[in-house]
Every structure is written in structure tokens, then in C-alpha cells.
Amino acid sequence: MAKEFITEDDVSTSYITSSEVYELIGDVNPDYTTIGSNGYITFPGGITFEWGDVSVASGSREVNIKLPKPLSNVFQGYVSVQHPVNEGAYVAYVRSISTTVLKLYKYGSAANTLRWFVIGTV
């Protein structure tokens, strides 16, 4: 028969402090670099985050970005667009992604900065 109420005895809660986290990962030395505004970090086990931004001229256009570090597998790519308050609507999306190139598309009349993020493994 199911219990009608959950009590404190039914829940086991334990928290880890930030100092305990630092102690656990203290010996971990991820591969990390930045190249201008672009960069990447590779964690033990090979999971890699890559990021950056690119300035795009006015008009709708495709943008190809060479990833800072080639990947063996790609899981997901993201892009966001920044635009002035007085401008109209803008859209940016990931058109395709390979282990070395992220292909974005920007729609809108003004110049913009596209910020991107990729998750994969090396």
C-alpha cells in the first residue's frame, strides 16, 4: 500500500559544497585554450565544448566557422544573434555542422555578431 504522506525520513538529502567540488576536480587538468574570442575546453574522457563569435556584414548570408579544435564526434551546435533595440527581427540558425566546420545562416538587414557553441568529443 502506498504512503499517503512523504516525511523527512523518506528523503535522504546530501549536498556537496563548492570546496568539496574543487577538491574532487583538483587533479583534473582539462585541455583549454582561447584563440581571440573563440576557444575550447576538453574534459577528461574527451567531451569538448567549443565557443566563439563572428561578426557578420549586413544582409542575409551563410557563415562558415572553422572550429578551434577538430572533433571526432559532434553532438550539438547552437547560435544566438545580438541586435540593436531599434532594429527589426533577426534570425540565426545552424545550417550544418561537421567535425571541423560549423555552418550558420543569418537572416536580417543589419550587421550582427553571432555567438556560437558546439558540443562534441575529440
Secondary structure, 3 states (H helix, E strand, C coil): CCCCCCCHHHCCCCCCCHHHHHHHHCCCCCEEEEECCEEEEECCCCEEEEEEEEEECCCCEEEEEECCCCCCEEEEEEEEEECCCCCCCCEEEEEEECCCEEEEEEECCCCEEEEEEEEEEC
